[in-house]
């Protein structure tokens, strides 16, 4: 089965340490050119870190959770299971800020 090209801001279920949702942060159009995308795992464990971004049903996630930008990782397209939603623009803006903090660029 061919996985459609993931796009920035989409929420996918991915096979990581376990099946969990991720937000794709790789810029468009690179998602269709690369065999892997940079993605932030989503977890229900909230630690109140400046690199955590709240996500919820409006972003395609079942329950209130956080995207952890300290733990971004390359996810091969073969590990992407299915698209479940799209993060709001405000969520992606917060993710960009959190990624800058995580990388020490802020």
C-alpha positions in Angstrom: 0.0 0.0 0.0 1.3 3.4 -0.9 1.1 6.1 1.7 0.1 9.5 0.4 2.6 12.2 0.8 2.4 13.7 4.3 2.0 17.5 4.4 3.1 20.0 7.1 0.6 20.3 9.8 -1.1 17.0 9.2 -1.7 14.6 12.2 -0.9 11.0 11.4 -0.9 7.8 13.4 2.6 6.4 13.3 4.3 3.3 14.5 7.0 4.6 16.9 7.6 3.0 20.3 3.9 2.3 20.0 1.2 3.5 17.7 0.7 7.2 18.5 -0.3 10.4 16.7 2.4 12.7 15.4 2.3 16.2 13.8 4.3 16.5 10.6 6.6 19.5 10.8 8.6 18.9 7.6 8.0 21.8 5.2 5.9 21.4 2.1 6.7 20.1 -0.6 9.5 18.0 1.0 7.0 15.4 2.3 6.5 14.0 -1.1 10.2 14.1 -2.0 11.7 12.5 1.1 11.3 8.9 2.4 11.0 10.3 5.9 9.5 13.3 7.5 10.3 15.2 10.7 7.4 14.7 13.2 6.5 15.6 16.7 5.0 12.8 18.8 1.8 13.6 20.6 1.3 12.3 24.2 -1.3 12.6 26.9 1.5 13.0 29.5 1.7 16.7 30.1 4.8 18.0 31.9 4.2 21.8 31.4 7.4 22.3 29.3 7.9 25.3 27.1 8.4 22.8 24.2 5.0 21.2 24.6 2.2 22.4 22.4 -1.4 21.7 23.4 -3.5 19.8 20.9 -7.0 18.4 21.0 -10.0 17.4 18.9 -9.9 20.6 16.8 -6.4 19.3 15.7 -7.6 15.8 14.9 -6.6 14.2 18.2 -9.2 12.4 20.3 -8.4 13.9 23.6 -6.5 16.9 25.0 -2.8 16.1 24.7 0.5 17.8 23.8 2.9 17.6 20.9 6.4 17.2 22.3 8.8 19.3 20.2 11.8 18.2 22.4 11.3 14.8 20.9 10.9 15.4 17.2 12.1 12.5 15.1 12.4 11.3 11.5 9.6 9.0 10.7 9.8 7.0 7.5 6.7 7.1 5.3 6.4 3.3 5.8 5.8 3.9 9.5 2.9 6.3 8.9 -0.3 4.4 9.2 -3.1 6.9 8.3 -3.9 10.5 8.4 -6.3 11.5 11.2 -6.5 15.2 11.0 -4.8 18.6 10.6 -3.4 20.9 13.2 -4.9 24.4 13.3 -2.7 27.3 12.1 -2.3 28.5 15.7 -1.1 25.1 16.8 1.5 25.1 14.0 2.6 28.6 14.9 3.1 27.4 18.5 4.9 24.3 17.3 7.4 26.4 15.3 8.1 28.5 18.4 8.5 25.4 20.5 10.8 23.9 18.0 13.1 26.9 18.1 13.2 26.6 21.9 14.0 22.9 21.6 16.8 23.6 19.2 18.3 26.4 21.3 17.6 28.9 18.5 15.5 31.3 20.7 
